[in-house]
Amino acid sequence: MATSTDHGLVEGTESHGGTGHGKGPFPPFDPANFSPLIIWLALTFGLFYLLMSKVALPQVADILKTRRGKISKDIHEAHAKRAEAQDAAATLEKTLADARAKALTLAQETQAKLAAEAEAKRQGLEGTLNAQLAASEAKIAEMKAGAMANVDSIAKDAASAIVAHLTGKPADDKAVAAAVASTKS
Amino acid sequence: MDPIHQFQIAPIYPLHVLGIDASFTNAALFMVIVVLAASALMILGTFPKALVPGRIQSAAEMTYEFMANTVHLTGGHDGMKFFPFVFTLFLFVLFSNLIGLIPYTFTVTSQIFVTFSLAILVIGLVICYGLYRHGLHFLNLFVPSGVHPALLPFLVMIEVISFLSRPISLSVRLFANMLAGHITLKVMGGFVASLLGAGIYSVIAPLPLAMTVALTAFELLVALLQAYVFAILTCVYLNDAIHPGH
């Protein structure tokens, strides 16, 4: 579109087609344009190639590589973290199980100990009580025997006194004793 | 309203080096603009080196990865040594096409000399690298394997002709697409102006205007597509130099 800019638009409005065709060959095929086009194409394209191959493409490749590295590193780290978390969970489970087992044995031990202690105490107490019971029973028997002996002499005395009172003369001790003994049996 | 006028080359700064016309023309100006714009995208755009890219850096990275994938897909691992060249070519053609779509600009790729030079550069690179890497085995490229010996001379001739026509088809495809597209746009735009100045007929002026809008969108597609076609054909031809023989 833009030729020498001073009459670019003006010419566009005044010509009604055809006038442009008269002067010179079809511009893309005009050999006069060849050398300036090729020279400037070589310059610009060469510069562009250098810019792309030396600056732009390494830069973009670097960006992409960095990003890829960062992503894989992050994924790697996430995997490591997950493994760590799983380890921690396993450790926690194990600790819990250990603690539970320990608590159970402790409880059982304590229970057994307490039961044994209680049993021993009970047996001790029972022994003491049995001994006291036996002593008491012996004492009772002794007291009973003593009392019985006293009854004997009281009965003799009473029989003698009754005999003396009835007969007026002292009673024969032997006879009284025999009589008492006969009644007692 | 001359539709050819837009392809006119006019010197801005006349210059003659060793008797050769090396004038800085409007075409040269737009070559410089293309290089600056594309470099701005690729160098300034990626300057932040952000881990999470912004829009421009994203565009630059996508272009890079797109072309890297294309080159890798056609040329394999060995083809990647030509990646900077193919990338430069693609971006140069792409920006020339796109900038040329802006009204009042000049389309660098609408000049057959430019596209043909680029095509010759590609084919020259193919031949040089092919001979450098494979020596005379590179010529196996022209000998299809597993063919009846009687047919061989005929087929070799066809292969040679097809090889020689590559720079022509490569350059003319791009040049003709750009030229035809811009002429069509200009003609359609000219219709709008002519109809507006034609009294009662001005009521149908929106028709060519709508056509111009549609064509502009289409030209945008063509601009992208032709740049891609140029790049991928370059890859295919370079692949011949890397792995000759069928």
Interface residues (C-beta under 8 A of the other chain):
Chain A: M1 A2 T3 S4 G8 E11 G12 T13 S15 H16 G17 G18 T19 G20 H21 F26 P27 P28 F29 D30 A32 N33 F34 S35 P36 L37 I38 I39 W40 L41 A42 T44 F45 L47 F48 Y49 L51 M52 S53 V55 A56 L57 Q59 V60 A61 D62 I63 L64 T66 R67 K70
Chain B: M1 D2 P3 I4 H5 Q6 F7 Q8 I9 A10 P11 I12 V17 I20 D21 A22 S23 F24 T25 N26 A27 A28 M31 V32 V34 V35 A38 S39 M42 I43 T46 F47 K49 A50 L51 P53 Q57 A60 E61 Y64 E65 F83 P84 F85 F87 T88 L91 F92 P103 Y104 T105 F106 V108 S110 Q111 I112 F113 V114 S117 L118 F175 L179 G190
